Amino acid sequence: MSEKELGKKWDRCLADTAIKLGSGLGLGIVFSVLFFKRRTWPISFGSGAGLGMAYANCQNDLKLHYLQPRSQKE
């Protein structure tokens, strides 16, 4: 894997993390205000879920290079 390719993967990971974390945070705030009487746990849960999904995606994307494709039998 070249250095440029690795840099692109890291850029995608950081962008994906920002989007998922922001979405989870936003949904947590909305649910907190509308349904849970302004408690903080929906915000924490939404942020954690977004961060966890982003981490899993980045881990999969970075490990993809090391996985060997299966040989296809015809």
Secondary structure, DSSP 8 states (H G I E B T S, - for coil): --HHHHHHHHHHHHHHHHHHHHHHHHHHHHHHHHTSTT-SHHHHHHHHHHHHHHHHHHHHHHHTTTS-------
